[in-house]
């Protein structure tokens, strides 16, 4: 929650990170959070000016920040994507997509079969996919804790940076304590090949199941996490959700079958507010 009043119990922020926010107006719709995001960016910008905070909307891969309390390495988006999304926002107002029926999912399809699906390459001519490609992803390291925060980024962009720029591979994986799964667990934002170069057994999925044209998490994403090639099956995987599983599956679509937790050695933790 953001408030204009800063009291003694609040930790003042020195910077606000919001890629490509505030360039155009977005029409409100019950099927999108775009309008809410715009309102938030305007409010944060106002607060930044009022309290002398730095407004950053230029974050791109390769940027590194080292503070006394933590270090952050930005791993997505690329500078080219940043320029594309800003120019697109300047040229045309956002056109919200019409609502479509909720996705259906075949719970009878085994997780190891679903895990073989490969996410499509993002179409940067499509407004929604270009916006996701501009999402900030970074590695946060603080004391003995490390978190890969993937925002709404695409796996192709993150994987390319980690492999080509940082030298991570299947034999030399990025080791982190937590992964914040991209885009609420969308099937288009997680891939086996990315997970194969990440060593982690704790995954955070931020979702209430959705209430518009998309419902998350997708069962395919869960399959990628549990069944990618380099996963160590004798190590239990933990999935953390910030809402109750019952609400997520009511708003969205059931994505787990009875007995799969034991078969694939994972545990679900729901309604988690603190880790």
Secondary structure as UniProt FT lines:
FT   TURN            8..9
FT   STRAND          15..17
FT   TURN            19..22
FT   TURN            30..31
FT   HELIX           34..50
FT   TURN            51..52
FT   STRAND          54..56
FT   TURN            61..62
FT   STRAND          64..66
FT   STRAND          71..76
FT   HELIX           79..91
FT   TURN            107..108
FT   HELIX           111..114
FT   TURN            115..116
FT   TURN            124..125
FT   HELIX           127..133
FT   STRAND          137..142
FT   TURN            143..144
FT   STRAND          145..149
FT   TURN            151..152
FT   HELIX           155..160
FT   HELIX           161..165
FT   STRAND          174..175
FT   STRAND          178..180
FT   HELIX           182..185
FT   HELIX           187..189
FT   HELIX           192..195
FT   TURN            196..197
FT   STRAND          198..199
FT   STRAND          202..205
FT   HELIX           219..227
FT   TURN            229..230
FT   TURN            233..234
FT   STRAND          237..241
FT   HELIX           245..251
FT   TURN            258..259
FT   HELIX           260..263
FT   TURN            264..265
FT   STRAND          266..269
//
